[in-house]
Amino acid sequence: MLPRYLVPLALLATTFAASAADAPEINRPTGSPQANGATHTLRQIPEACARLEGTFSGDAAQPYRFNVVRTSEQCQPRSGFVDFDKAQPSAAKGWKLNDVIRVPSAACPSQQAVVSVWRLPVDKKPELDGQGQSRIYLEDAKKQAAAGKTAQVPMFAAKAEVQGKACR
């Protein structure tokens, strides 16, 4: 049996652990209000060659449009970006809540877009050669791909939703 003074400490520790798991890896302030029709960059993810963009539409049926845009055709991604609904990221599946981006609407201050970005890390560290570099040789990579043994890469998924009351 726990002494009476330890019970509140145990409850506090459990509450802290649960809130730490829900906290995003990146903490950022709420963004500046955005006007209807103005496309704005929410975040860039260079390792996935992706940029997250959003636009407030002013349409009650779909008040916010969210897109993932490739940054450059020449960019070689070191991680992937997957559809949120297909991946269904969660901490139980090994995903980490990476970022929560909040952007208020300039036309309707009671509404804000909330974009959740999730990251699936890869536990395997790359093998280093004698010079301390991680190298990928084309012929070896082709053989591995043909055998279905491609290396895992980190993955990202994002979802946008609108919170708050709609304005008329």
C-alpha positions as CSV (number, residue, x, y, z in Angstrom):
1,M,0.0,0.0,0.0
2,L,1.3,3.4,-0.9
3,P,1.6,6.1,1.7
4,R,-1.1,8.7,1.5
5,Y,1.3,11.5,0.3
6,L,2.6,9.4,-2.7
7,V,-0.8,8.9,-4.3
8,P,-1.0,12.6,-5.5
9,L,2.5,12.3,-6.8
10,A,1.7,9.2,-8.8
11,L,-1.3,10.8,-10.3
12,L,0.7,13.9,-11.2
13,A,3.4,11.8,-12.9
14,T,0.8,9.9,-14.9
15,T,-0.9,13.1,-16.0
16,F,2.4,14.6,-17.0
17,A,3.4,11.5,-19.0
18,A,0.1,11.6,-20.9
19,S,0.3,15.3,-21.7
20,A,4.0,14.9,-22.8
21,A,3.0,12.2,-25.3
22,D,0.3,14.6,-26.8
23,A,2.7,17.5,-27.0
24,P,4.1,18.2,-30.5
25,E,7.8,17.9,-31.1
26,I,7.8,21.5,-32.5
27,N,6.2,24.3,-30.4
28,R,5.2,27.3,-32.4
29,P,2.9,30.3,-31.7
30,T,-0.3,30.9,-33.6
31,G,0.3,32.3,-37.1
32,S,-0.8,35.7,-38.4
33,P,-4.4,36.0,-39.6
34,Q,-4.8,35.2,-43.3
35,A,-7.3,36.7,-45.7
36,N,-9.8,34.7,-47.8
37,G,-8.3,33.7,-51.1
38,A,-4.7,34.3,-50.1
39,T,-2.7,31.1,-50.4
40,H,-0.1,30.9,-47.6
41,T,2.7,28.6,-46.8
42,L,2.2,26.8,-43.5
43,R,5.5,24.9,-43.4
44,Q,8.2,23.4,-45.5
45,I,9.5,19.9,-45.0
46,P,12.8,19.8,-47.0
47,E,13.6,16.1,-46.4
48,A,10.2,15.3,-48.1
49,C,10.6,17.9,-50.8
50,A,7.2,19.2,-49.7
51,R,5.5,22.5,-48.8
52,L,2.2,22.7,-46.9
53,E,-0.1,25.4,-48.2
54,G,-3.5,26.6,-47.1
55,T,-6.2,29.0,-48.3
56,F,-9.3,30.3,-46.5
57,S,-12.1,30.2,-49.0
58,G,-14.9,32.0,-47.3
59,D,-17.2,29.1,-48.4
60,A,-19.2,27.7,-45.5
61,A,-19.1,24.2,-47.0
62,Q,-15.3,24.0,-47.3
63,P,-13.9,27.0,-45.4
64,Y,-10.2,26.0,-45.7
65,R,-8.3,24.3,-48.6
66,F,-5.1,22.5,-47.7
67,N,-2.5,21.1,-50.2
68,V,0.9,19.4,-50.1
69,V,3.0,20.8,-52.9
70,R,6.3,19.4,-54.2
71,T,9.0,22.1,-53.8
72,S,11.1,21.3,-56.9
73,E,11.3,18.6,-59.6
74,Q,15.1,18.4,-58.9
75,C,14.6,17.8,-55.2
76,Q,15.5,14.2,-54.1
77,P,13.4,13.3,-51.1
78,R,15.0,11.6,-48.1
79,S,11.6,10.9,-46.6
80,G,8.1,10.3,-47.8
81,F,4.7,12.1,-47.5
82,V,1.7,9.8,-47.3
83,D,-2.1,10.4,-47.3
84,F,-3.3,11.0,-43.7
85,D,-6.5,9.0,-44.1
86,K,-4.6,6.0,-45.5
87,A,-1.8,6.1,-42.9
88,Q,-4.1,6.9,-39.9
89,P,-1.1,8.0,-37.8
90,S,-1.1,7.5,-34.1
91,A,1.3,7.2,-31.2
92,A,0.3,3.5,-30.9
93,K,1.5,2.9,-34.5
94,G,4.9,4.5,-33.8
95,W,4.0,8.0,-35.3
96,K,5.0,11.1,-33.4
97,L,3.0,14.3,-33.4
98,N,5.6,16.6,-35.0
99,D,3.9,19.9,-35.3
100,V,0.5,21.7,-34.8
101,I,0.1,24.8,-36.9
102,R,-2.7,27.2,-36.1
103,V,-3.7,30.0,-38.5
104,P,-6.6,32.3,-37.8
105,S,-8.9,33.7,-40.5
106,A,-8.7,37.5,-41.0
107,A,-12.3,37.6,-42.3
108,C,-13.7,35.5,-39.5
109,P,-11.6,35.8,-36.2
110,S,-13.6,33.1,-34.5
111,Q,-12.3,30.5,-36.9
112,Q,-8.8,29.0,-37.3
113,A,-7.3,26.3,-39.4
114,V,-5.4,23.7,-37.4
115,V,-2.9,21.5,-39.3
116,S,-1.5,18.5,-37.5
117,V,1.8,17.1,-38.9
118,W,2.8,13.6,-37.9
119,R,6.2,11.9,-38.4
120,L,7.1,8.2,-38.5
121,P,10.7,8.0,-37.6
122,V,13.1,5.2,-38.7
123,D,15.0,3.5,-36.0
124,K,17.8,2.1,-38.1
125,K,20.9,4.2,-38.3
126,P,22.7,4.3,-41.7
127,E,25.8,2.2,-42.0
128,L,28.9,4.4,-42.2
129,D,32.0,3.6,-44.3
130,G,35.6,4.0,-43.2
131,Q,35.4,7.7,-43.8
132,G,32.4,8.1,-41.6
133,Q,30.0,8.7,-44.5
134,S,26.7,6.9,-45.4
135,R,26.9,6.0,-49.0
136,I,24.4,4.4,-51.4
137,Y,25.8,2.6,-54.4
138,L,23.6,2.5,-57.5
139,E,24.2,-1.2,-58.4
140,D,23.7,-2.3,-54.8
141,A,20.5,-0.2,-54.5
142,K,19.1,-1.7,-57.7
143,K,19.8,-5.3,-56.5
144,Q,18.1,-4.5,-53.1
145,A,15.1,-2.9,-54.9
146,A,14.7,-5.9,-57.2
147,A,14.8,-8.2,-54.1
148,G,12.1,-6.0,-52.4
149,K,14.5,-4.9,-49.7
150,T,14.4,-1.2,-50.0
151,A,15.5,0.8,-47.0
152,Q,12.8,2.3,-44.8
153,V,12.6,6.1,-44.9
154,P,10.9,8.5,-42.4
155,M,7.4,9.3,-43.4
156,F,5.2,12.4,-42.8
157,A,1.4,12.8,-42.9
158,A,-0.7,16.0,-42.3
159,K,-4.3,16.8,-41.8
160,A,-6.1,20.2,-41.7
161,E,-9.3,21.0,-39.9
162,V,-11.2,24.2,-39.1
163,Q,-12.0,25.0,-35.5
164,G,-14.3,27.6,-34.2
165,K,-17.7,29.1,-35.1
166,A,-18.4,30.1,-38.7
167,C,-19.1,33.8,-39.5
168,R,-22.0,34.9,-41.6
